[in-house]
Amino acid sequence: MNSFEADPTEPGAVSEPERLLQPVPEGRRVTVMLAAFEGWNDAGEAASDALRYLNKLWGGKKVGSIDADEYYDFQFTRPTIRRTASGERKIKWPSTRIFKASVPDSNVDVIFVQGTEPSYKWRAYTAELLVHAEALHVDYVILVGALLADVPHSRPIPVSTSTDDNALRERMDFEASQYEGPVGIVGVLGEVALLAGLPTVSLWAAVPHYVAQAPSPKAQLAILHRIEELLQVPLDTTELVEEADAWERGVDELATEDPEIAAYVRQLEEAKDTADLPEASGESIAREFERYLKRRGKDKP
């Protein structure tokens, strides 16, 4: 037994929380695909920026791409002109690029899928992504998105975690998504990955709708913390913490300049704080009652 593991037979022992990535034989690596797409699924660009941050942090190397001509309407998702380091003008086309990185001091490899939501042939597009996933020996898929919501910028950014994988949901105590309505490429890829037998989890950060413009470092940071928990690997987010603090101070200043916005933010804060009170949540009451029954059962002779 490792020194950090508690003996579950000892009185008062606290069992280790269930992990998304299951143990593998010595010498084997676990491969996780992390995917985010710019566009409809990416409020404040929080999801795509979070993956770009990780890709840079872990030194990801490009291992593949998807042909842009097959899937994009360039009148809708237009190419852009950029200047290179040498000063030359170069057209940058919308694309989907695939990177691979090894997480330091772990047996985890990460496949980053970074691109713009396609315009055409979503079924063919997701099928092509899964071909890459198979070739790269992907074991798990984590899909990352961000949506606009009625949440205050001054409180922790909520990140919901859900899965339609019954076994994974039971093991991790995740929720099944209750959303019904239009979906983006993240939702389509999630269904296709699940049909392919890949354990798939979706993360969605709630971005305050009144500060929807990019960047959204506080939402980005919340996503990274959730990924850190799921992968059980430490992340250096010092630089991003400073950006998130500066962003929040900036929004505070803007809010104080407009009495209507300031009043609206206070309303959101009060609603959030009330919802977070234990006695205000039926779900929390049910959890407490379940804990009570378990304790009562243990106390019986």
Residue pairs with C-beta under 8 A, 6 or more apart in sequence:
1 7
5 16
6 13
6 14
6 15
6 16
7 13
8 15
18 171
18 172
18 173
19 232
20 140
20 168
20 172
20 199
20 201
20 230
20 231
20 232
21 30
21 32
21 108
21 139
21 140
21 230
21 231
21 232
24 30
24 107
28 107
29 102
29 107
29 108
29 109
30 107
30 108
30 109
30 139
30 140
31 108
31 109
31 110
31 111
31 136
31 137
31 138
31 139
31 140
32 108
32 109
32 110
32 111
32 138
32 139
32 140
32 141
32 142
32 231
33 110
33 111
33 113
33 133
33 136
33 138
33 140
33 141
33 142
33 198
34 51
34 54
34 110
34 111
34 112
34 113
34 142
34 144
34 227
35 51
35 112
35 113
35 114
35 129
35 141
35 142
35 143
35 144
35 186
35 189
36 42
36 47
36 48
36 50
36 51
36 113
36 114
36 143
36 144
36 145
36 186
37 47
37 48
37 115
37 116
37 117
37 145
37 184
37 185
37 186
38 45
38 48
38 115
38 116
38 117
39 77
39 116
39 117
39 184
39 185
40 117
40 184
41 47
41 117
41 145
41 146
41 147
41 184
41 185
41 186
42 48
42 145
42 146
43 146
43 147
43 148
43 205
43 207
43 212
43 216
43 219
44 146
44 207
44 211
44 212
44 213
44 214
44 215
44 216
44 219
45 146
45 214
45 215
45 216
46 146
46 205
46 207
46 214
46 215
46 216
46 219
46 220
46 223
47 144
47 145
47 146
47 205
47 223
48 114
49 214
49 215
49 216
49 217
49 220
50 144
50 220
50 223
50 224
50 227
51 112
51 114
51 144
52 114
53 220
53 224
53 240
54 60
54 101
54 110
54 112
54 224
54 227
54 235
55 99
55 101
55 112
55 114
57 235
57 236
58 101
58 102
58 103
58 104
58 110
59 101
60 99
60 100
60 101
60 110
60 112
61 99
61 100
61 101
62 97
62 98
62 99
63 98
63 99
63 100
63 111
63 136
64 97
64 98
64 132
64 136
65 95
65 96
65 97
65 98
66 95
66 96
66 98
66 115
66 125
66 128
66 129
68 93
68 94
68 95
68 96
70 120
70 121
70 124
70 125
71 96
71 118
71 119
71 120
71 121
71 124
71 125
72 93
72 94
72 116
72 118
72 119
72 120
73 119
73 120
74 93
74 94
76 119
77 94
77 116
77 119
78 94
79 91
79 92
79 93
79 94
80 91
80 92
81 89
81 90
81 91
81 92
82 89
82 90
82 91
82 92
83 89
83 90
84 90
94 115
94 116
95 115
95 116
96 113
96 114
96 115
96 116
96 118
96 125
96 129
97 113
97 114
97 115
98 111
98 112
98 113
98 114
98 132
98 136
99 111
99 112
99 114
100 109
100 110
100 111
100 112
100 136
101 109
101 110
101 112
102 108
102 109
102 110
103 109
103 110
103 231
103 233
106 233
108 231
108 233
110 231
111 132
111 133
111 136
111 138
113 129
117 184
117 185
118 125
118 185
122 185
122 188
123 188
123 192
125 185
126 185
126 188
126 189
126 192
126 193
127 192
129 189
130 192
130 193
130 196
130 198
133 141
133 193
133 196
133 198
138 198
139 198
139 199
140 198
140 199
140 200
140 201
141 189
141 190
141 193
141 198
141 199
141 200
141 201
142 200
142 201
142 202
142 203
142 227
142 230
143 186
143 189
143 190
143 193
143 200
143 201
143 202
143 203
144 186
144 202
144 203
144 204
144 223
144 227
145 184
145 186
145 202
145 203
145 204
145 205
146 204
146 205
146 206
146 207
146 216
146 219
146 223
147 204
147 205
147 206
147 207
148 206
148 207
148 208
148 209
148 212
149 158
149 206
149 207
149 208
149 209
150 209
150 268
150 271
151 157
151 158
151 206
151 207
151 208
151 268
151 272
152 208
152 265
152 268
152 269
152 272
153 208
153 210
153 211
153 218
153 248
153 251
153 265
154 248
154 251
154 252
154 265
154 269
155 269
155 272
155 273
156 222
157 205
157 206
157 207
157 218
157 219
157 221
157 222
158 205
158 206
158 222
159 203
159 204
159 205
159 206
159 222
159 223
159 225
159 226
160 175
160 203
160 204
160 206
161 174
161 175
161 201
161 202
161 203
161 226
161 230
162 174
162 175
162 176
162 177
162 201
162 202
162 204
163 169
163 172
163 174
163 176
163 199
163 200
163 201
163 202
164 176
164 177
164 190
164 191
164 194
164 200
165 194
165 199
165 200
165 201
167 199
168 174
168 199
168 200
168 201
169 175
169 176
174 201
177 202
186 202
187 202
190 200
190 202
193 200
194 200
201 230
203 223
203 226
203 227
205 219
205 220
205 222
205 223
206 219
207 216
207 219
208 251
208 268
210 261
210 264
210 265
211 251
215 243
215 247
216 247
217 240
217 243
217 244
217 247
218 244
218 247
218 248
220 240
220 244
221 237
221 240
221 241
221 244
224 235
224 237
224 240
225 235
225 237
227 235
228 234
228 235
254 261
255 261
255 262
255 265
256 262
274 280
275 281
278 284
278 285
278 288
279 285
